[in-house]
């Protein structure tokens, strides 16, 4: 906890953001400076709540009251030790996590919750500033070699932990740079890419090898990996996007959200991205289909491209502003959320069904036919919708971005070569807690195993899979598990 009376003395406060009219001119981070004193006041709000439900809300099992207390005391070295005991990359999650921990904060029952995400970012940045985060290679090596396929948050988490255990780890990444969707899917205004570079440079200094531009299954076969490595971990993400197969889908101007976002991130980094098929929102009426975070990222990027208009539509009904009977504390609240991208300008609409893409004689998208819908419950208690008569309309649109999620991981290439079993959803079949696939020396973690999810879940899965791999290779493991998080913090505090 922080200060015993802190939650009474201080209100929740977060850093201010730059003016929306200013920040749409660049891709830099949004937030202004926030003093250490104010961050410590926010940490002081952590209550002596008895049972910290934030632990349960956090997929990593972060020891939140403990690092809050260390931050409140200004003991940044202890704070980062506690945080690193459960989270390898707090500088990532402190920027882009939706903070399910805050939704479970006990203070949040009747007051604004503790600003856990901001405190996490502050601890990480203070630790880097003060030199507490530095390469710490293992003192001994096991001689075992592990291949990690994919350098997203799950792959990085697995690699960091396996290297810590003393194994020689090689991470294979098909793109030019390390980071997966952290680098290519999340806009720079939410996560500037120097943050990723800083961490991967430390990992390299600790002994992790990164091989970029290597597509496992094409550039190197799974059989070759099988011969060279003692274990393989698939962290390939959920790479197959959900499509919208309605009339007019073949028209030019309809793209998956990740095509749009990835190209823009590569453009900023100076990477090759296929100049012959550039996707720009400039001077276009943009419609983003899908109301989640990825759709929001498309909104922010479209505004930076100087789109004529940006509209975001969602199939589900508009969420309420407050929790309801079906999502009481400490469950994740299904409430209306507005992002920084929405502040920059967008028209939002809910309960809208996209019926048809409409084009001109040259095959270019010109409009989208939509209709309002009403959601109902059938006799079995399942939701279904009906179109509302008289609400059909054509919305001008020259660029449509499909931000409706991912289906499953790509089953071709190395997965196919190793004959790995897939679950009914098309992801790699691997039992939770064991992470082992149908091939005893092959493991899977993150979105490739569980389906599309949060970055914080991917890091958690990567860490847990590393523990399973270490146990497989050595017969025992000393790597931390999120189930041991309360024990971990005790040992850190006594050190």
C-alpha positions in Angstrom: 0.0 0.0 0.0 1.0 3.6 -0.2 0.1 6.3 2.4 -2.6 5.0 4.9 -4.7 8.1 4.3 -3.5 8.8 0.8 -6.8 7.8 -0.9 -8.5 10.5 1.2 -6.0 13.2 0.6 -5.3 12.9 -3.2 -7.7 12.6 -6.1 -6.8 10.5 -9.2 -4.7 12.5 -11.5 -3.0 11.6 -14.8 -0.5 13.5 -17.0 -2.1 16.0 -19.4 -2.0 15.2 -23.1 -0.8 17.6 -25.8 -3.5 19.6 -27.6 -5.3 17.4 -30.1 -4.9 20.1 -32.8 -1.1 20.0 -32.2 -0.5 16.3 -31.8 -2.2 15.2 -35.1 0.7 16.9 -36.8 3.2 14.2 -35.6 3.4 10.6 -34.3 5.1 11.4 -31.0 3.9 10.3 -27.6 0.8 12.2 -26.3 1.6 12.9 -22.7 3.2 15.9 -21.1 5.7 15.9 -18.2 4.4 14.7 -14.8 6.5 15.4 -11.7 7.9 12.6 -9.5 6.0 14.2 -6.6 2.7 13.9 -8.4 3.4 10.3 -9.3 4.3 9.5 -5.7 1.0 11.1 -4.6 -0.8 8.8 -7.0 1.0 5.8 -5.6 0.1 7.1 -2.1 -3.6 6.5 -3.0 -3.1 2.7 -2.8 -5.2 1.5 0.2 -4.6 -1.0 2.9 -7.4 -2.9 1.3 -6.7 -6.3 2.9 -7.3 -8.4 -0.2 -5.8 -6.6 -3.3 -8.1 -7.7 -6.1 -5.8 -5.9 -8.5 -3.6 -9.0 -8.3 -6.4 -11.1 -9.8 -7.2 -8.4 -12.4 -3.6 -8.4 -13.7 -2.8 -11.3 -16.1 0.9 -11.1 -14.9 0.0 -11.3 -11.2 1.9 -8.0 -10.6 2.6 -7.2 -6.9 0.8 -3.9 -7.2 0.4 -2.7 -3.6 4.1 -3.5 -3.0 5.4 -1.5 -6.0 3.0 1.3 -5.2 4.4 1.5 -1.7 8.0 1.6 -3.0 7.1 4.3 -5.5 5.4 6.3 -2.8 8.5 6.1 -0.7 10.6 7.1 -3.8 12.5 3.8 -3.6 12.7 3.4 -7.4 15.3 0.6 -7.2 13.1 -1.6 -5.0 10.0 -0.6 -7.1 11.6 -1.9 -10.3 12.8 -5.1 -8.6 9.3 -5.8 -7.5 7.9 -5.0 -10.9 10.5 -7.0 -12.8 9.8 -10.0 -10.6 6.6 -10.5 -12.6 6.8 -8.3 -15.7 9.8 -8.2 -18.0 8.5 -5.1 -19.9 6.7 -2.6 -17.7 7.7 0.2 -20.1 5.4 -1.5 -22.6 2.5 -2.3 -20.4 2.7 1.0 -18.7 1.9 2.6 -22.0 -0.5 0.3 -23.9 -2.2 -1.9 -21.4 -6.0 -1.3 -20.9 -5.3 -1.8 -17.2 -7.6 -4.6 -16.1 -5.9 -4.2 -12.7 -7.5 -0.8 -12.3 -10.9 -2.2 -13.0 -10.4 -4.6 -10.0 -8.9 -1.9 -7.7 -10.8 -1.9 -4.3 -10.7 1.8 -4.2 -12.6 1.7 -7.5 -15.7 0.5 -5.8 -16.8 4.0 -4.9 -13.9 6.3 -6.0 -11.6 6.6 -9.1 -9.2 3.7 -8.9 -5.4 4.0 -8.3 -3.6 5.1 -11.4 -1.7 1.8 -11.6 -0.7 1.9 -15.3 0.8 5.4 -15.0 2.7 4.3 -11.8 4.1 1.3 -13.6 5.3 3.4 -16.5 6.8 5.9 -14.1 8.7 3.2 -12.2 10.1 1.8 -15.4 11.2 5.2 -16.8 12.8 6.2 -13.4 14.6 2.9 -13.3 16.1 3.5 -16.8 17.0 7.1 -15.9 18.8 6.1 -12.7 20.6 3.2 -14.3 18.8 0.4 -12.4 17.9 -1.4 -15.7 21.1 -2.8 -17.2 22.2 -6.1 -18.8 22.3 -8.9 -16.4 23.4 -12.1 -18.3 23.2 -15.4 -16.5 26.3 -16.5 -14.6 26.1 -20.0 -16.0 24.9 -21.6 -19.2 23.1 -24.9 -19.5 24.3 -25.6 -23.0 20.7 -26.1 -24.2 19.5 -24.2 -27.2 15.9 -22.8 -27.6 14.4 -21.3 -30.8 11.6 -18.7 -30.2 9.5 -18.1 -33.4 8.1 -14.6 -33.3 9.4 -11.5 -31.5 6.1 -10.0 -30.3 5.4 -9.6 -26.6 5.0 -13.4 -26.0 8.2 -14.2 -27.9 10.2 -11.5 -26.1 8.8 -12.6 -22.7 9.7 -16.2 -23.4 13.1 -15.3 -24.7 14.0 -13.1 -21.7 13.0 -15.8 -19.2 14.7 -18.7 -21.0 17.9 -16.7 -21.3 17.6 -15.9 -17.6 17.5 -19.6 -16.9 20.8 -20.0 -18.8 19.7 -21.4 -22.1 21.0 -20.1 -25.4 18.0 -18.4 -27.0 17.6 -17.4 -30.7 14.5 -15.4 -31.7 13.4 -15.6 -35.3 11.4 -12.7 -36.7 10.1 -12.6 -40.3 10.0 -8.8 -40.4 13.0 -6.4 -40.6 12.8 -5.4 -37.0 12.1 -7.0 -33.6 8.7 -6.4 -31.9 5.9 -8.0 -33.8 2.7 -6.1 -33.3 4.3 -4.0 -30.7 6.4 -2.5 -33.5 4.2 -2.8 -36.5 0.6 -2.9 -35.2 0.6 -0.2 -32.5 1.0 3.5 -33.7 4.0 5.5 -32.5 1.8 8.0 -30.8 0.9 5.2 -28.3 4.3 3.4 -28.2 7.4 5.1 -29.7 9.7 2.5 -31.1 12.8 3.6 -29.3 11.2 2.0 -26.3 11.3 -1.4 -28.0 14.9 -0.8 -29.2 16.1 0.1 -25.7 14.8 -3.1 -24.3 16.0 -5.4 -27.1 19.5 -3.9 -26.9 19.6 -5.0 -23.3 18.4 -8.5 -24.1 21.1 -8.8 -26.8 23.7 -7.7 -24.3 22.4 -10.5 -22.0 22.9 -13.1 -24.7 19.7 -13.3 -26.6 20.2 -13.6 -30.4 17.7 -12.0 -32.8 17.5 -13.1 -36.4 15.3 -10.8 -38.3 14.0 -11.1 -41.9 13.9 -14.9 -41.4 10.5 -16.5 -42.1 10.6 -19.9 -40.4 9.0 -22.4 -42.7 10.2 -20.6 -45.7 13.8 -19.2 -45.2 14.5 -22.0 -42.8 12.5 -25.2 -42.4 11.0 -26.5 -39.2 13.1 -29.7 -39.8 16.3 -27.6 -39.7 15.2 -26.0 -36.4 14.3 -29.4 -35.0 17.8 -30.6 -35.6 19.6 -27.6 -34.2 17.5 -26.7 -31.1 16.6 -28.6 -28.0 13.2 -26.9 -27.8 11.0 -24.6 -30.0 8.5 -22.0 -28.8 5.9 -20.7 -31.2 4.9 -17.1 -30.5 3.6 -16.3 -34.0 0.5 -14.4 -33.0 -3.0 -14.5 -34.4 -2.1 -13.6 -37.9 -5.3 -14.3 -39.9 -7.6 -11.3 -39.8 -11.4 -11.7 -39.8 -12.9 -10.7 -43.1 -16.2 -9.2 -44.1 -17.4 -11.2 -47.1 -20.2 -9.0 -48.3 -21.0 -7.7 -51.9 -18.3 -5.4 -53.2 -15.5 -6.8 -51.1 -13.2 -7.0 -54.1 -13.3 -3.2 -54.7 -10.1 -1.2 -54.4 -9.9 0.8 -51.2 -10.9 -1.9 -48.7 -8.1 -3.0 -46.4 -7.5 -4.9 -43.1 -6.6 -2.5 -40.3 -3.2 -4.2 -39.8 -2.3 -3.5 -43.5 -2.9 0.2 -42.9 -1.3 0.4 -39.5 1.7 -1.8 -40.3 2.5 0.2 -43.5 2.4 3.5 -41.6 4.7 2.2 -38.9 7.1 0.9 -41.5 6.9 4.2 -43.4 8.0 6.0 -40.2 10.8 3.6 -39.5 12.1 3.8 -43.1 11.4 0.1 -43.8 10.3 -1.3 -47.1 6.5 -1.7 -47.2 5.5 -2.1 -50.9 5.4 1.3 -52.4 3.2 0.1 -55.3 0.3 -0.3 -53.0 0.4 2.6 -50.6 -2.6 3.1 -48.3 -3.3 6.7 -47.4 -6.4 8.2 -45.8 -5.5 11.7 -47.1 -8.5 13.6 -48.6 -10.7 10.5 -48.2 -13.8 9.7 -46.4 -12.6 6.9 -44.1 -14.9 4.4 -42.4 -13.4 2.2 -39.7 -15.5 -0.9 -39.2 -14.9 -2.2 -35.7 -15.1 -0.3 -32.4 -12.1 -1.7 -30.5 -8.6 -0.5 -29.8 -7.3 -1.4 -33.3 -10.2 0.6 -34.8 -9.2 3.5 -32.6 -5.6 3.3 -33.8 -6.9 3.5 -37.3 -8.9 6.7 -36.4 -5.8 8.4 -35.0 -3.7 7.4 -38.0 -6.3 8.6 -40.4 -6.5 12.0 -38.7 -2.7 12.3 -39.1 -3.1 11.5 -42.8 -5.5 14.4 -43.0 -8.6 12.4 -44.0 -11.6 14.4 -45.1 -13.8 12.6 -42.6 -13.4 9.7 -40.2 -16.3 7.5 -39.1 -16.1 4.5 -36.8 -19.0 2.0 -36.7 -19.6 -0.9 -34.4 -22.0 -3.8 -34.7 -22.8 -4.0 -31.0 -25.0 -1.5 -29.2 -23.5 1.6 -27.5 -22.1 0.6 -24.1 -23.4 2.3 -21.0 -21.3 4.9 -19.1 -21.5 3.0 -15.8 -21.2 -0.7 -14.7 -24.4 -2.7 -14.9 -25.8 -5.8 -13.2 -23.8 -8.2 -15.5 -20.4 -6.6 -14.8 -20.2 -5.6 -11.2 -16.9 -4.8 -9.5 -14.3 -6.5 -9.7 -15.2 -7.8 -13.2 -14.0 -6.0 -16.3 -16.6 -3.2 -16.9 -18.3 -3.3 -20.3 -18.7 0.5 -20.4 -18.2 3.2 -23.1 -14.5 4.0 -23.6 -13.1 6.9 -25.5 -9.4 7.0 -26.5 -7.0 9.9 -27.3 -7.7 9.2 -31.0 -11.4 9.8 -30.5 -10.6 13.2 -28.9 -8.8 14.1 -32.2 -12.0 13.9 -34.2 -14.3 11.1 -35.3 -18.0 10.3 -35.8 -18.9 7.2 -33.9 -22.0 5.0 -34.3 -23.2 1.8 -32.8 -25.6 -1.0 -33.7 -24.7 -0.6 -37.4 -24.6 -3.5 -39.9 -22.4 -3.1 -43.0 -24.4 -4.6 -45.9 -22.5 -3.8 -49.1 -19.4 -2.0 -50.4 -20.3 0.1 -53.4 -17.9 1.2 -56.1 -17.6 3.2 -59.4 -17.1 1.8 -62.9 -13.3 1.6 -62.3 -13.6 -0.7 -59.3 -12.9 2.0 -56.7 -14.8 2.1 -53.4 -17.2 5.0 -53.2 -19.7 4.3 -50.5 -20.8 1.7 -47.9 -24.4 0.6 -47.5 -25.3 0.3 -43.8 -28.4 -0.3 -41.8 -29.3 0.2 -38.1 -30.0 -3.0 -36.1 -31.7 -4.0 -32.9 -30.3 -6.7 -30.6 -32.7 -9.2 -29.0 -32.6 -12.3 -26.9 -34.0 -15.6 -28.2 -35.7 -18.3 -26.1 -32.3 -20.0 -25.4 -31.0 -16.7 -24.1 -28.7 -16.0 -27.1 -28.3 -12.7 -28.7 -29.4 -12.0 -32.3 -30.2 -8.9 -34.2 -32.8 -7.6 -36.6 -32.5 -4.8 -39.1 -34.6 -1.7 -38.4 -36.8 -0.9 -41.4 -36.2 2.4 -43.0 -32.7 3.0 -41.5 -30.7 1.9 -44.5 -28.3 4.5 -46.0 -25.2 4.9 -48.1 -22.2 6.5 -46.4 -19.6 8.2 -48.7 -16.4 6.2 -48.4 -13.1 5.9 -50.3 -11.2 4.0 -47.7 -12.7 1.2 -45.5 -10.6 -0.3 -42.8 -11.6 -3.7 -41.3 -10.8 -3.7 -37.6 -13.0 -6.6 -36.6 -10.4 -8.8 -35.0 -8.3 -11.9 -35.9 -9.5 -15.5 -36.5 -6.4 -17.6 -35.5 -2.7 -18.1 -36.2 -1.4 -18.9 -39.7 -1.5 -22.7 -39.8 0.9 -22.9 -42.8 4.7 -23.0 -42.9 6.5 -24.3 -39.8 3.2 -25.3 -38.0 2.2 -27.4 -41.0 5.7 -28.8 -41.4 5.8 -30.0 -37.8 2.2 -31.4 -38.0 1.1 -29.5 -34.9 -2.4 -30.1 -33.8 -4.8 -27.1 -33.9 -7.7 -26.4 -31.6 -11.3 -26.0 -32.9 -10.7 -22.3 -33.4 -7.6 -22.9 -35.5 -4.9 -22.0 -32.9 -2.0 -24.2 -31.9 -3.3 -26.8 -29.5 -1.3 -26.5 -26.2 -2.7 -27.1 -22.8 -2.8 -24.1 -20.5 -0.2 -24.3 -17.8 1.9 -26.7 -19.8 2.1 -24.9 -23.1 3.3 -28.1 -24.8 2.0 -28.9 -28.3 1.4 -32.3 -29.9 5.1 -32.4 -30.5 6.8 -32.9 -27.1 9.7 -30.5 -27.8 7.5 -27.8 -29.3 5.7 -25.2 -27.1 3.2 -22.4 -27.9 2.3 -19.2 -26.2 0.4 -15.9 -26.7 -2.1 -15.3 -29.4 -0.9 -18.3 -31.4 -2.2 -20.5 -28.6 -5.0 -18.6 -26.9 -6.3 -16.5 -29.8 -6.2 -12.7 -30.0 -5.8 -11.0 -26.7 -4.0 -8.3 -24.8 -0.2 -7.5 -24.8 -0.2 -8.2 -21.1 -1.6 -11.6 -21.6 1.0 -12.3 -24.3 3.8 -11.4 -21.9 2.3 -13.6 -19.2 2.0 -16.5 -21.6 5.5 -16.1 -22.8 6.8 -16.2 -19.3 4.8 -19.2 -18.3 5.7 -21.1 -21.4 9.4 -20.4 -20.7 8.9 -22.0 -17.3 7.4 -25.1 -18.9 10.3 -25.3 -21.4 12.9 -25.0 -18.7 11.2 -27.7 -16.7 11.2 -29.9 -19.9 14.8 -29.3 -20.6 16.2 -29.5 -17.0 13.7 -31.5 -15.0 13.2 -28.6 -12.6 12.9 -24.9 -12.9 13.5 -21.8 -10.7 11.8 -19.4 -13.1 9.0 -17.4 -11.5 5.4 -18.2 -12.1 2.5 -15.7 -11.7 1.1 -18.2 -9.2 4.1 -17.5 -7.0 3.9 -13.7 -7.2 3.2 -13.2 -3.5 6.3 -15.3 -2.7 8.4 -13.5 -5.2 7.8 -10.1 -3.7 8.7 -11.4 -0.2 12.1 -12.6 -1.5 12.7 -9.3 -3.4 11.8 -7.2 -0.3 14.2 -9.2 1.9 17.1 -8.9 -0.6 
